[in-house]
Amino acid sequence: MAQGVRQRNLFAAEDFKVVYDSFKQANFQAFDYDTIRGTLVDYIQQNYPENFNDWIQSSEFVAIIETLAFLAHSLAFRVDQ
């Protein structure tokens, strides 16, 4: 009995219901540069408002966010091909 429960827990990531529940809220059509950049900025503004509040275009951190958004957009495009 206990071994069956343990095996179900080990292979929980392969269970369709677990995978469906984890990706239910994902928006797979939001892989363009502007959406990714906006999502990153919103996440940082909501979770770390006291650590970073310098959102001018010449900021190094904004350049890193824009680079990450560009790389994510390029990877999503190549995966779709």
Buried (B, 14 or more C-beta within 10 A) or exposed (E): EEEEEEEEEEEEEEEEEEEEEEEEEEEEEEBBBEBBBEBBBEEBEEEEEEEEEEEEEEEEEBEEBBEEBEEBBEEBEEEEE
